[in-house]
Amino acid sequence: MLDQLRKELNDLDKALIELLEKRFEVTEQVGAFKQRENMVVLQPEREAEILDRIAKTLSESDYSEYIIEIYRSIFEQSRSQQSKYAK
């Protein structure tokens, strides 16, 4: 039983890694765009918009607070990545 659950988690981790890599490829492009357009990296209104959308999607979820916290971490890492390109 535990081995099967761990296998399932491993499969989910693989899928998450692939999705996160794709997300960071896009945020890299966002950073390059912001640099070209002379924009600052931190866009608090955009982050708030995304968190609001996620909160609405998760309104019935028992895991919403955890997932929102994960997104905050993703935003932090995305800003770090974009800082290499933009102001």
C-alpha positions in Angstrom: 0.0 0.0 0.0 2.7 2.5 1.0 4.8 1.6 -2.0 1.9 2.2 -4.3 1.2 5.6 -2.7 4.8 6.6 -3.1 4.8 5.5 -6.7 1.8 7.7 -7.3 3.6 10.6 -5.6 6.7 10.0 -7.7 4.5 10.1 -10.8 2.8 13.3 -9.7 6.2 14.9 -8.9 7.4 14.1 -12.4 4.3 15.8 -13.9 4.7 18.8 -11.6 8.4 19.2 -12.5 7.5 19.2 -16.2 4.8 21.8 -15.7 7.0 24.0 -13.5 9.8 23.8 -16.1 7.3 25.0 -18.8 6.1 27.8 -16.5 9.7 29.0 -15.9 10.3 29.0 -19.6 7.4 31.4 -20.0 8.4 33.5 -17.1 11.9 33.8 -18.7 10.2 35.2 -21.7 8.2 37.6 -19.5 11.4 38.8 -17.9 13.0 39.4 -21.3 9.8 41.3 -22.4 9.9 43.5 -19.3 13.5 44.3 -19.9 12.8 45.4 -23.5 9.8 47.5 -22.3 11.8 48.9 -19.4 9.3 47.5 -16.9 9.9 46.5 -13.2 9.9 42.8 -12.3 7.4 43.0 -9.4 3.9 43.5 -10.6 1.8 43.1 -7.4 -1.5 43.6 -9.1 -0.8 40.7 -11.4 0.2 38.5 -8.5 -3.0 39.5 -6.7 -5.1 38.7 -9.8 -3.6 35.2 -10.1 -4.0 34.5 -6.4 -7.6 35.6 -6.5 -8.3 33.4 -9.5 -6.6 30.4 -7.8 -8.6 31.1 -4.6 -11.8 31.1 -6.5 -10.8 27.8 -8.2 -10.0 26.3 -4.9 -13.0 27.6 -3.0 -14.2 24.1 -2.2 -10.7 22.6 -1.6 -9.3 21.5 1.8 -5.9 22.4 0.5 -6.4 25.9 -0.7 -4.1 27.6 1.9 -1.3 25.2 1.0 -1.6 25.6 -2.7 -1.8 29.4 -2.4 1.4 29.3 -0.3 3.1 27.2 -3.0 2.1 29.8 -5.6 3.6 32.6 -3.5 6.8 30.7 -3.5 6.6 30.2 -7.3 6.1 33.9 -7.7 9.2 34.6 -5.6 11.3 32.3 -7.7 9.8 33.7 -10.9 10.7 37.2 -9.8 14.3 36.0 -9.0 14.5 34.5 -12.5 13.1 37.6 -14.2 15.5 39.8 -12.3 18.2 38.5 -14.5 16.5 40.1 -17.5 14.5 43.1 -16.2 14.9 46.0 -13.8 
